[in-house]
Amino acid sequence: TREKPAHTETTKATAPKEPKFIPLETFTVNLQHEELDQYLQVNISLKVMEPELEDKIKAVLPEIRSKLNLLLSSKRPSELVTVAGKKKLAVDIATEANSVLGIHNTPEPVVVPAASGVAVAPAEGASAAVPAEPATPAEPVAESAEHSAAAEKKGVVDVLFTSFIIQ
């Protein structure tokens, strides 16, 4: 019974920092034309594990907003309507923000394959047919592994959409 508390103490010691959420102003951009002219209105919050990054982000906020405006306006509505599309966009936003901050994380294998492989819906069938595919088994584990991965990553570790409207 003493081994279990020691394990939880180790887990707490590796991730003692509380996350800090930095809300950005609302983004409203025209999307790439498909059938109709459409726009995206989105509220974004950046999650960081290092509180000192808030001041750094605020200092370069015009550059981050500019990069995100370019990124968002390059998207087609069809790319953003699925959960996988939104997850990929979140990864792209974190990458852009971190690039402005001079932080270059390696892409998270848990998020990127699930977003690009659209493994969310066929997870059960894909798991039986292709057991070696990393996106399928990683999907259920993603939430539990998210906190430890966030503690190891630097800069913006997650992007949260508090509002997401395509019109």
Buried (B, 14 or more C-beta within 10 A) or exposed (E): EEEEEEEEEEEEEEBEEEBBEBEBEEBBBEBEEEEEEBBBBBBBBBBBBEEEBBEBBEEBBEBBBEBBEEBBBEBEBBBBEBEBBBBBBBBBBBBBBBBBBEBEBEEBEBBBBBBBBBBBEEBEEBBEEEEEBBBBBBBEEBEEEBBEBBBEBBBBBBBEEEEBEBE
